[in-house]
């Protein structure tokens, strides 16, 4: 149920409705554009996922514009997969190509593995928040892993900037929608996570394995 915080401090803050999800309170997608857009601890991946599922406008933006569709969580990857270490996998979203985003293990912050429909896959981030930052802030994960990071990432960043340029030609609202989602979900900048993405994708421990014992190929290939 929406709640309204009391005005605070001598300056008198403007009241704005908050959304309560699983005991946590959040600014809605079109709430005030301030740092720390959450009012309670939302660091856990579960709380962040609950927020997305309970806020249709956020879920719709992620699905329609950034190809992260939580409604596809009821589906399964194109084939059963597991990790070499036997950690449990939980599908939380899918993309239009049939790829799956899966949380690994348990705990407040869980690694996120991408399982592609074409036999590619691996670790993309050590938390859901960072994974969403990449999904929202980059033209695509495939674009971001199509070229090596190199010594300073300059060539990769130029490549991604060109990809964004083509997207903006068809979708002028790209930057506005990115900013809205970053604010609503308190996401870090994707540019800060590029080196970590490439290091994660190279981690063999998180490479999906199908029931035939075949390892998925690296997203860096």
N, C-alpha and C positions, 0 to 999 in steps of 0.2 A: 504494500500500500504506500503511495507517495506520502512523504513527510516534508515539513517545511522547517528549516533551521531558523533559530532566532537570530535577529540581527546582533552582530557582535562588535564590541569595541566602541569607542567614542565616535568613530566615523559613521556607524550605523550601516552594516552591510545590507544590501538588498536581498530580501527573502527570495529563495528559488526552490522549487520542489525537488526533493530527492527521491530516488527509487530504492526501495529496500528489497534485497535479494539474498535469501539464505542468511538473514541476520546481518548482512553488510549493507551499507548505504552508499549510493553512487550518484554522481551528477548524471542526468540523462544526456543523450547525444548532443542535444542543442542547449545544454546548460552553460553556465558562465565559463568563458575561456580563461581559466586560471591554472597555474601550476598546482599539482596535487589535486587533480579533479575528483579524487575519491575522498570520502570523509571517514572511512574505516580502513582497516588493513585489508588490502586486496592483493597482497603479494602472492598468495597461493594460486597455483594454476587452476584449482577447482573453483575458487571464487571468481576468477576471471572468466572461466568458461560459463559459470552460472550467470554472470552478468550479460554475456553475449546472448545466451539462450533466452534470457528473460527480457531482452530489449530488441524487439523486432526490427527497428530501424538500423541498429548496429549489425544484426545478423544479416539483414537484407543487403546492406552495403558491402559487407565482407563477401557475401556469396555472388552478388551480381557484378560487382566492379573489381574485386580482388581475388575471385576464384577460391575462396575459403568458405565452404558451405557446411555449416554445422548440421543441417538437415540430412546430409549424407552419412552421418555417423551411424544411422540405423543400417547402413549397408555394410559390406565387408570389402577388403581389398580384392583385386582381381584374382588372387589366389591366396591360400593360407600361408602366412609367413611367421617366422620366429627369429630370435636372436641367438647367437652362439652361447651367450651366458644364461639363457633361459628366462630372462626377465619378462614379466607379463606386458602385453601390449594392449592398449585401449584406443580404438579408432574414435576420433573426436570430430573429424571433418573430412570432406573429400573435395576434389576439384573436377572440372568438367571433362578432363581427359581420363578420369577413372582412377586418378592417384588418391592416396590416403595419407592423412596426417594422423600420427599415432603417438600417444603418450607412453613413456616407458617407465615401468616399475611403480613405485609409490612414493609418497612424501609430498611436501608442500610445493616444491618445484621439481618438475619431472622433465627429463630430456624429451625432445620431439624428433621423431623419425619420419621421414617422408618415404612412402612406398609407391613408386611410379608404376604406371600401367604398361610401360615398355621395358620393364626389367631393370630400371635404374632406381637407386634409393640409398638412404643413409641418414645419418644424424644431420640435422640442420640447426639446432639450437639446444642449449641446456635448460631452457624454460619455455613455457608457452608464451610468455610476454615477449621474449626475444624473437621467437618464431613468428609471432604476429607482426612485430616490427619489421621483419624482413618481407613478409607477405604484403603488407601495406605499403612499405617504403620503396620497394623495388619493382621494376617492370615485370619480373617473374623470377622465381628461384632458378629456373633453367637458364635464363639470361645471365644471372649472377654467378653461375658455375660454368658457363660456357667458355670462359677465358680464365687463365691463371691469375692469381692475385699479384704475383710478382713481388718486387722489393718494396714498392710503396703503394701499389694498387691504382696508380694513375691511369694505366691503360684500361683496366677494368671499369673504373669510374667513368672514363670517357665513353666506353661502350654502353654503359647503363644510361648515361645522359642522352645518348643518341636514341636509345630505345624509348626513353621517356618522351623525347621530342616527337616521335612518331605517334605515341599514344595521345599526347595533348592535341595533335592535329584532329583527331576524331573525338576526343574527350577533354574539352577545355577546362572542365571542373576538376581535373585530376588532383592538382595541388590542394585545392580547397577540401576535397573529400578526404585526402590523406591527413590534412591537419585536423579535421573534425574527429577522425577515428583515433589519431594519436592523443588528442586531448581527452576524449571520452574514456579511452582504455589506458591512459598514462603510459604510452609506448615510447621507448628510446628511439633515437634516430637510426635508421637502417645503415647509414654510411659507417657508423661506429662499429657495426657488427660484421662487416664484410670479411675481415681477416679471420674472425672467429667462425664464420660460416664455412670458409674453405678448410680451416683446421678440423672442424667437426665432420665435414663431408669425407675427409680422408681417414677418419677413425674406423678401422676395420671391425672393432668390437660391435658397432651398431649397424653393420651391413645386414639387411634383411636376407633370410635364407628361406627358400621354399621347401615344401615337403619332400622334394627329390634331392635335397641337400645342395642345391645350386645357390651360390651367392649372387645377389643382385650386383650389377656393375656400379661403380662409383658414379656419382653425379658429376664428378670432375672430368670424366672421360669424354 
